[in-house]
Amino acid sequence: MLSAVGAVRRDLGNRLFGMVAGPDGPDNRERIHHTPGDRWFAPDRPIRQVHADASMFVGGLRALLLQSLHPLAMAGVAEHSDYRGDPWGRLQRTSTFLATTTFGCAADAQAAVDHVRRIHRYVHGIAPDGRPYRASDPHLLEWVHIAEVDSFLLAHQLYGAAPLDQAGRDGYVADMAVVAKALGVPEPPRTEQELRDRIQDFRPELRGTPAARDAARFLLLTPPLPVPARPAYGVLAATAVAMLPTWARLPLLLPYLPLLETTVTRMAGRALVGTLRWVMTPASDAAETSISPAGPKNSSTA
């Protein structure tokens, strides 16, 4: 019986790993975790704890929804990203970038950043409102960065295996500032309070464009998933929406159901994230490993 459960667990973990990490996942995992050399972050840094947790799944979806509220950032995604035609490819590239900068050797982390910066040079255009945009704009880079950090941190606090204390939360924001600085953000926030203040500073620039609402519908309602996976994804989507602040929902035409969200949705989210953690942590290593789309050493992710 136990061996059958273990086999199912491995099979589900491998399937999920393949979706998140892609066909190069095993090779990337080996390179990221076993290439010798200094790392940007020590093993005890908060960034490693957060990015090694299954809560990253719900945090990542929440980040995409929040990022879409900036019209110029959304214009760049709509015109230059094949998120509809290849959503898993985009997820796999993001997952690999997070894993490399968090767990990889310093040379590989810098190479990953340099690759992203080269791509950003070619992402530019005119938004539907007539304003020019470019992905290398430090201001837009900052918005994308703080939306990610806020989402990953909140998801970890609500659904992580071991939520951080205040020093840990500040440490996580400071760790992520290292990556943001390398990507071209001049002065990223370095504490949780600075992060909150910076998000408030951006609020006058945010609005729900048709492109943002279209992306939200696609992400929440029509992702390209097999039928058996859709109920679990529905819980993931509801959990991500419940984590958004109320001011971010109306522009995206998303519901606000506080009583339901703090009871049923919260419990369902915890059950889902706990299941993902169980599925993707090898049974023999359960005491030593944790998991996420980024993927720490010995886990089923990359």
N, C-alpha and C positions, 0 to 999 in steps of 0.2 A: 504493500500500500504506500509506504513512504517512498519507495523507489519510483512508483508511478507518479506520485505528486512531484517528486524531484524532476522527473522527465518532462512533465507538463510545464513546470516552472522554467526549466532550461529552454524549452521550445518557445514559450511566450517571451522570455527574455531575449532570445536570439532574434525573434521576429521584430520586437520593438527596437532592439539595437540596430537592426538593418534599416528600419525606417528612419531612425534618428541620425545614424552615422554613415549610412550609404555603403556601397560596395567596397570602398576603400577603408571602412571602419577598422577592421582588424589590423591592417598595416599602420594606419594612423595611430591607433592605440599603442602599438608596439613602439613606434617612433617617439610619441609624446612622453611615454612613461619610462622608457628604457634607454633613451639617448643620454649618455653621460654629460655632465656639465652643470654649471650654476643655473638656478632658476630665478625668475623675477620675484617669486614669493616662496617663503619658507613653508614647510609642511604645517606649521601651527597657525598660519595666517587665516583670518576669517574668510577671505575670498575662496580658499580651498574648501572650507566647510560648507559654504553656501552653494558653490558650483558643483559640489559632489552630492547634492541632495535631490531627491525626486521632486521636490517642490519647484524646481526649475521649469518643469513642464508647464505648470499653471502660471508661473511668473513670466515665462516667455510669451505666452498668448496674451496676457494682460499688457505686456510691454508693447506688442504690436498694435493693440487697440489704442493705447494711449499715444503712441508715436504718430498715429494716423491723424491726430487732431491738429497737427501743424500743417497748414496748407502747402507750404513749400517742400517740406519733407515728404508729404504724401504725393505731391506732384512728381517728385523724383522716383518714388516707388512705382507709381502708376505708369510712368512713361519709360522707365529703364529696367524694371524688375519683372521677370516672368513668374510672378508669384502665383498666378492662376494656372499657367501651363506646367510649371515645375515647382510646386510648393515644397515638396520634400527635398529637392535639390537646394533650395534656399535654406531650409532648416538644417540640412547636413553641413552646409558651408558655415553657417553661424555656429553650430555645435562644435565643429572642428576648430574654429577661431577661438571660441571660449576655452576649449580644452587646451589648445596650444599655449595661449597666453597665461593661463592659470597654472597648468601642470608641466608644460614643456620646458626644454632647456632655453636659456636666454637667447641664443642665436636663432632658434626656431621661432620664438615669440616675436623677436624683432622682424624676422622675415615675414611672418604672418601680417604684422602691422604694415610693413612696407608694401605688401601685395594689395592690401585694402586701400592704401593711400594712392597707389597707382591706378586702381580701378576708379576711384573717386574723381580723378582728373577728367575722365570721359563722361561723367554723369552731370549734365547741365542742360538747361533749357528754359522755356518760358511757361510758367504756371497758368492755369485757366484764368486767373484774375489779372494776368498781364505782367506779373512781377517775374524777374529772372531768378533762377536758383542754380546752385551748384553744390554738389555733395561735399566738396572740400571746404565749404563755408564753415568757419569755426563756430558760428552761432548755431547753425543747424546741427552740426556734430554734437554740440553741447546738449541740445534738446534730445536727440536720439540717445545720448549717453545717460542723461539724468532720468529719462523715462525707463530705460532698462534697469538702472541701479535701484530706483524706487520700486519697481515691480519685483525684481529678484529678491530684494530685501524684505518687502512686505510678505511675499509668498513664503519665504523662509520663516518669518516670524509666526505666521498663521499655520503653516503646514509642514515646516521642517522638523526633522527628528530631534534636533536640539537647538531651539531658538537662542539667539545671541543676547547677551546683556548689553547695556548701553555702550560700554567700551568696545565690545565686539561689533556692534552696529557702526560705530564711528570708524572702527578699523576696516570694516568692509568697504565703506564709502571711500576711505583713504586708499585702500588697495586698488579699487576700480579707477581712482583718479590717476594712478600710474599708467594704466592702459589708455585712458582718455587723453592724457598728455601726449603719449606717444602717437596717438591717432591725429592730433592737431587741435585739441581743445586747450586753449591757453591757460585758463584758471578753473579747472573742474572743482566742484565741491569736495571737501575733505572730511566733513562731519555730517551726521544725520540732520542736524538743524540747518546747516548750509544747504543740504540737498532739498529740504522742504522749502526753504526760502527761495531757492533758485526756481523751483517748479512754480511757485506763486508768481515770480517775476515774469514767467513765460505766459501766464494765463491770458493776458490781453491779446496775445498773438494767435490763440487757438480757436478753432471753429470746426464745425462739422461740414465738410464739403461733400458733394456727391461722390467723389472718388473715395473719401474716407468711409462713408456709409456703405458704399458698394463693397469695399474691402472688409468691413465688419460683417456684412451679410455672408460673404464668402467664407471668412474664417470661422464664423460661429454656426452657420446653417448648412453650408454645402461643401465642406472639405472633401477631397477625393479619398474616401475611406471605404473599406469593405463594410458591408452591412453589419456583421457581428461586432465591429469595433465602434459603431456609431453611438450606442447607448453610453459607453464609457466616455467617449469624446463629448457627448452632450453634458455630462457631469463636469468635465474639464472646462467646457465653455461657460457653463453657468457659474462655476467657481471663479473663473477669470473675470467675468462681468461683475460679480458681487464684490470683487476687490477694487473696482474702479470707484473713484470719488463721484459723488452725485453730480458735480459740475461737468464731469466728462461724459455722462451718459446721454443727457438730452440731445447734445449735438449729433450723437451717433444713433439716436432713436432707440436707445437701449432701456429696458425696464428698470425700475427701482422698487424693490419689494423688501423693505428692511426686515420685517418679521420673519419672512420665509428665508431670507439670506443668512440671518444670524442663527438659524436653527437647522432646517432641513439641508440647505445648500452647504453650510459649514460642515455638518456631519458627513454629508455625501462626499465633499471635497477631501476631508481627512481620510475617509475610507478609500477613496480612489488613489490618493497620493501614497497612502500606506501600502496599497496593493502593488502599485508601480515599484515602490521601494523593495518590496518582497520579491517581486518577479525578477527584477534586474540585479539583485544581489545574490551571487552564487551561494548556495546553501552552505558549502564548506567554508566560505569566507565571511559569513554573515556577521561575525563578531568584529571583523577588522575592516570591512569595506562599506562604502556608501555609494550612492549612484546619482546620476543626473544625465541630461542630454550632453553635458560636457564630459563626464566620465572620468573618475579617478582610477588609479592603479588597481588592477585585479577585478574591476567591476565589468559588467557587460556593456558598458558604453564607451564612447571614444571621444 
